[in-house]
Amino acid sequence: MTDLQVSVEAQKGLERRIKVQVPADRIEMEVDSRLRTVGRTAKLKGFRPGKVPAKVIRQRYGGQVRQEVLQEMVQSSFSEAVTQQNFRPAGGPRIEPENIAAGQDLTFTATFEVYPDVKLKGLDKLAVERPKTVIDDTDLDAMVDTLRKQRATWSVVDRASATGDQITVDFDGTLKGEPIDGGHGEGVKIVLGEGHMLEDFEKNLADLTSGAEKVFKIKFPKDYHENKLAGQKVSFQVTVHEVAEPCLPDLDAEFITSFGVQSGELDDFRQDVRSNMEREVESKVQAEVKRQVMEQLLEANPIELPAVLVDEEMSGLQAESMRRLGITDITQAPALDSFREAAVQRVRLGLLVAAIIRENDLEVDRERVKLKVDEMCAPYDEPETIRKIYYQNPQLLSQIESIVVEEQVVEWLLSKAKVENKTTGFDELMKG
């Protein structure tokens, strides 16, 4: 029977506050044990190793050893206390020491959040519309044209710029008369309509000819990643150097073999493109079905969330955004609170998925993990080398396992849902 004394002082929502009392005897026994261990190896001037008197060892090392014991005892006794009370902490505790005096019981309070008690609801009311898409010749022709556009060359034209043209410009952006970071460019090539620049910026580049100069203002989005520019009206001065229109390559053997179709035959190329489109359709259908299932799961199961988990997820999303945008200075990062809505949804969904796994004893399908790893490695020149990297790295393998078990959860939910097919065009599916 444990000699630890634990009392629950407060419970509000998911927050718990407990008081823990550790008997002085337990602490003193551990301090004495460690001092004896130190004494067996301590080297002090005037004494042979292992022959230093216990009193000297205590005088020399007692304070340091006691501090180490107290720190470790707080952690171990906290773990023991939450187990005793059947709490599931969602994050680390905030520890407030009350008494750490030598020869007296150690007492401290710990404040922390626990995981919510999730009771799944609404699983019998799930209804899913599964897109049913048939790729026809029109879809195939459009995709072939898209591939040609990706390999287009550019021919300079003596006319005003229009959607689809490539315009080469110099530009300078200023806010209240001062240059903005990243607001200067020389010889920048922009394809109108591709959306690589802000929409209002691109709109102002339409109907311009070579040599034209233009001054205009645009309002940056409120959620723009650079805080100084978010929601601000910025003035731009633009000089046009060149307007060019795309020249599509012929569907000849050279073009076809560049996509890995060694025969160079148009029929083989079209079949290869169709096969890729079918794989895209399959992937998109799976994603759409998952979206519907997860949205309904969330809607039917509002649960209180530990703030600590939401905060951690927000920080993770912010860091992910910084990596994607190439930002290294935290002061230039998107505002942390802008990720709150996404973080809340992710945490809720994670807790609900975990509850489904727990309640239904779902275990990761090892064969599917193997197939998923093979699928991830297939595009590489040396797939076997990449495969070994996955299996030798527990973190990478864990990520694959999480993907697989989530797929299993979606399949389990679909087995409970009413599923109807919905005829959907290829373009509609891809843009949805």
ABEGO torsion letter per residue (X at the ends): XBABBBBBABBBEABBBBBBBBBAAAAAAAAAAAAAAAAAABBBBGBBBGABBAAAAAAAAAAAAAAAAAAAAAAAAAAAAAAAAGBBBABBBBBBBABABBGBBBBBBBBBBBBBBBBBBGAAABBBBBBBBBBBAAAAAAAAAAAAAAABBBBBBBBBBBBGBBBBBBBBBBBGGBBBBGABBBGBBBBBGAGABBAAAAAAABGBBBGBBBBBBBBBBAABABAAABGBBBBBBBBBABBBBBBBBBBBAAAAAAAGBAAGBAAAAAAAAAAAAAAAAAAAAAAAAAAAAAAAAAAABBBBBBAAAAAAAAAAAAAAAAAAAGBABAAABBBAAAAAAAAAAAAAAAAAAAAAAAAAGBBBBAAAAAAAAAAAAAABABAAAAAAAAAABAAAAAAAAAAAAAAAAAAAAAAABBBBBBBBBAAAAAAX
